[in-house]
Amino acid sequence: MKKYTRRMLAMAAAASMLVLSGCGNTSSSQQSSGKSDGEISGTVTVWAWEPALKPLVEKFEKKYPNVKIKLTNVGTAPKTTSSFINAFNAGSGMPDVVQFEYSTLPQIVLGSQGALEDLSSYPIADWQDFYTSGPWSSVNVGGGIYGVPMDSGPMALFYNKATFDKAGISEPPKTWDEFYEDAKKIRALGDDYYISSYAGDTNDSNSIVAFWAQAGAKPFALDDTNITIDIKNNATIKKVNDFWQKMLDEDLIATNISSWSDDWFRSFADGTNAAIVTGGWMPANLAGSSKDAAGDWRVAPTPVWPDSDTINSSNGGSTLALVSSSKNKEAAWKWLEYVTHDEEGIAAYTDAGGFPPSKSRLQDEDFLKGSDELSAYFGGQEYNKVLAQSALDVKEAFTFPPFWGFAMTAFGDSFGPTFQGTGKINDALATWQSKLVDHATQQGFTVTEK
């Protein structure tokens, strides 16, 4: 990543605070060509990992018959980010549209300057009230708008009821203490049975940080070019880590299964991996990749910390961004608009399991009922009612540093050995903080450690 200029750092500050009152240029007419839907044509290449986008392609192409969508999954969210950065640096091979997690969008805007189209002159500039505050704030970076909110990720507990029943657990845990007690019951089912799995690698970084946030931790703060990093001595973080250290020490979570791997989904399918606390975008991923468990899974609120003022937090959430080098921005914009703002597109996306940032959709009766397919997967449960309430239970947006891609890699390097039995989690905190401080200093930040 290039070294930050003072202007870039100011942009980063605005991005990371995640509470922005302005939305840049409010003109909504500059991108209107006057063409009818049938006159817009061309091929739009989209890089995205979200399976809920697949059903939208046919519906979009029916509405825009002269446009073809080439939807390509280049890998996980971190892989998509790294592939895009590599393509940008090479000057070739970039898509027209790309999916990014909210947490990594500032890194792309600041570290790969000019890669993404500033959408301030597009109709999105007038859509602030359409979206919930966190996703909307996340796409506003330094006075520009660099993506359209596609989904959000309020955390919830997804659990395999069949395995819970087998262990004699009649209802999902309401607190983390109950989660611990249930973990022991599930572990007693056999050598392969665990209540959940975390390997401590890069793919787990968002989850672990979300647990900290749910307990009320605020490890990052940014003020202009000054960044405060409060991890290794943070009492709230240590409380959460002590819980997971106990789970590790008593062999109550699987550490040999990497998140998002084939083995991960197989363990969900056969019931040996009995639960996961993760974002509201998970239903389509489970139904699509762990099909053999159809009817067994359910959704419940995230277990809470009894002594915490916070109830829930978010894990992930993503945006669709328009690539500046696109040769067909008009058609690419129509795809973004259809997926994220068109009521037909949003309905199709959420019916396939995507979780909307749209305020109106969160209150829509059809959405709350859920799709027939996913409702069947969750044993007839109206799963979206749980997830919609989970979204309302998120009271604060989490502040990510504007180098989260580096932070995720450093997390895996620091915490991975710990989860594999070398050292303790709280020891890994100091290592991770040291890496972040060094990196932030190299990028031109003035760092305050706590």
Salt bridges, closest charged atoms under 4 A:
GLU117 OE1 - LYS329 NZ 2.90
ASP165 OD2 - LYS161 NZ 2.88
GLU171 OE2 - LYS174 NZ 3.16
GLU181 OE1 - LYS184 NZ 3.20
ASP224 OD2 - ARG6 NH2 3.21
ASP249 OD1 - LYS424 NZ 3.44
ASP251 OD2 - ARG187 NH2 2.86
ASP263 OD1 - ARG266 NH2 2.30
ASP307 OD1 - LYS239 NZ 3.40
GLU330 OE1 - LYS35 NZ 3.41
GLU337 OE1 - LYS334 NZ 3.42
ASP342 OD2 - LYS63 NZ 2.61
ASP351 OD1 - ARG361 NH2 3.67
ASP364 OD2 - ARG361 NH1 3.17
GLU382 OE1 - LYS385 NZ 2.76
GLU396 OE1 - LYS218 NZ 3.14
GLU449 OE1 - LYS232 NZ 4.00
